[in-house]
Amino acid sequence: MDTTPWRERVREEDRLLEQLRRLVSESAKRRAIALAEGVADLGSVYAVAHEIGKSWTAVDSAIKKNGPGKKGPTTA
């Protein structure tokens, strides 16, 4: 059984959640940059979407929300 006080456990979980949010945000930015490079390489969002098995709207949305030139990546 865990003997750590519940307040301390909550604080630790909050720290972990914040770390995960930051990692997800950074990953979304890198992914959007890679998707944008794919568009430059293949010529269209549709071609990239087809190549990776995603919908073109998902690819387009990821690039628009998190792509190059965006200040703060989102995780949505």
Protein Blocks (a to p, Z undefined) as FASTA:
>chain_A
ZZbdfklmmmmmmmmmmmmmmmmmmmmmmmmmmmmmmmmmnopaklmmmmnopafklmmm
mmmmmmghiabdcfZZ
